[in-house]
Amino acid sequence: MDPAELFKLAFESLRDRKLRSALTILGLTIGPAVIVALVGVTQGFSVAVSDQFSKMGVTTIMVLPASQNVKLSSSDVQRIHKIRDVAQVIPFYRLVATLKHGGKSTAVVIIGIETEKLQSLFPGIRVREGRVPAPTDISGALIGHSLASPKDPEAKPIKIFQLITIQIMPELSGGTAASR
């Protein structure tokens, strides 16, 4: 068969089987588009995860008690600090509380940490308004972005020098962060 006859036969088959031809062309179009979309989503997810790790540092680990009945002591902190390749140990307190503000209650996590060690634990953290409380400041606090700029349009943002009420739950759990 010569090439002209092959093309004529192919186009006659396409014309005779219109639905099958359309579905084949559609499959050939959608298939690569789906693969490109999946690769894009996967790369986006990978970048997001890497960004989260880079904010905290890939050499930072957090050691938390197994339950609320177990507390980490200063001897535990010293023992962790003696582990080979541990450069710094930062003890902190972490507790769940209820924040009452503007007639609404919000569940929050409070972390008590030496303010001069914030940059070690969270590289790149910056204060948008105000300043980092001094170590002797007993009433100062850093408020996270979700409280200062809530997504809920009915929630009022917390501003500098504003009085807020925090109801602390009875369970207190501490932890330790260590970095290389």
N, C-alpha and C positions, 0 to 999 in steps of 0.2 A: 504494500500500500504506500502510495506517495503521501507526503505531508499534507497536501491540500485536502485529500480525501479524509485524513484523520481529523483535521480541524472541522470539516463539514459534518462528520459523524458525531464529534464531540458537541458541537453547537446544537445539532438536532436532538441529542440526548438531553441537553440542558433545557431545551424548549419543551420537550415531551414530559419531562419530570420536573416541573417548576417548583413544587413544594420541596422535594428532596434537594434540588439545587440551591434553593434559598436557605434551607436549614444548614446545608454544608457550608455555604458562604458565611452564614451567621456564626457557625461554630468556629470557623477559621478566624473570624474577626474577634469574637468574645474570648476565646482561649488565651491568646497572647495578652489581651487587655487585663484579664483576671490575674495572670501571672505577674504582670508589671505592677498591678495594684497590691498584690500580696507582698511582693518584694519591698515596695514602698512602705507599707504598714509595718513590716518586720523591721526595716531599718529605722523607722521613726520610733518604734518601741525600744529598740536597742539604744538609740541615742537618749531617750528619756530615762532609761534605767541607768545608763552610764553617767548621765547628768546628776541623778540622785546620789550615786556612789561618790562622785567627785565633790559634791557639796559637803559630805561628811568625811571624806578621805578614805581611800581604800585600805589604809593601814590602821583604821580605828575599829575596835570592837567594843560592844557594850556587854557587861556582865551584870545580870539581874538575878535576884533571888528566885528560886524555883517556885515559891509560893509567898503569900503575904505573911505567913507565920515565921518565915526565915528572914533574918536580917543580916546584912553584910556589916561586919565590924571593922574597926581600924586595923586589927591584925590581919583580916582578909585583904584589906587594901595593901598592907605592907607585903603580904605573901605574893599578891599579884605583881607588885612592883619589882619583886626579886626574880620574876620569870625572865629568862634570857630574851633579849631583843625588845623588851618593853621599855620604852623611853619615858613614858609619862603615864601616871594614873590619876584620874580626876574623879574623886567621889562626888556623888550628887544625891539629892533627895527627889523622888518623883511621887506625886500623889494626884489622885483624881478629886476634883472639887466641883462645886456648882457656883457659877458666877451669876450674880443677880445685878442686872443693869437695865435701866429703861423699862422696867415692868416685865422683863423677860428673864428666864433662867436658861443658862447654857452650861452643858457639861464641858469642863476644861481639864487639861493636864497641866499641873504646876511642876516645874523643875527648879529646884534650888541648887545653885552651883556658884562657885567662886567666880565672880564676874571677870576677873583678869584671865581666866582660863577658857573663856567662851571661844576665842579665836582658835585655840588649839583643838577644841572639840568640834566646832562648826566653822571651818575655814571659809572666809568670804562673807560671813554674817556682817551685816551693817545695820546701824540704827537710822531709820528714815527721819524721825523727829525726836528731839530731846537728846539725851545722853545716856550712856551706860551708868547705872547706879554705882556709887562708890561702895567699897566693901563695908563701910561703917553705916551706910544708909539702911535703916530698918524698915522704911516704908516705901522704898522705890522698887520698881519692877519693870521688866521689859515685856511688852505685850506683843504677841505674835500678829502676823499679817491678817489672819482670818478674824481676829477680834477688832483690830484697828480699821479694817476695811471689809466688813461682812458682806457676803454675797446675797444674803436675805435682805430684800429692800425694806422690810419692816424692822429689822434689827438696827439699833443705833450704834454707830462706831464709838469706840472708847478713845477719848482724847487725852492729851497731856494734862496733868494736874487734876484729873477727874477722879472723884471718889467712887470706888466700886465695892461691892460686898461679895465676899467669897465664903461659901459654906464648905468646910473641909469634911470629907468623909472620915470615919474613925480609923480606917486602915491606912497605914503609912508604909510605903515601900521605898527603900533606897536602892541605889545601884552604883556601879563603877564603870567608868569608861577608860580603856587603856589604848594607847597608840604606840606604834613603833617609831 
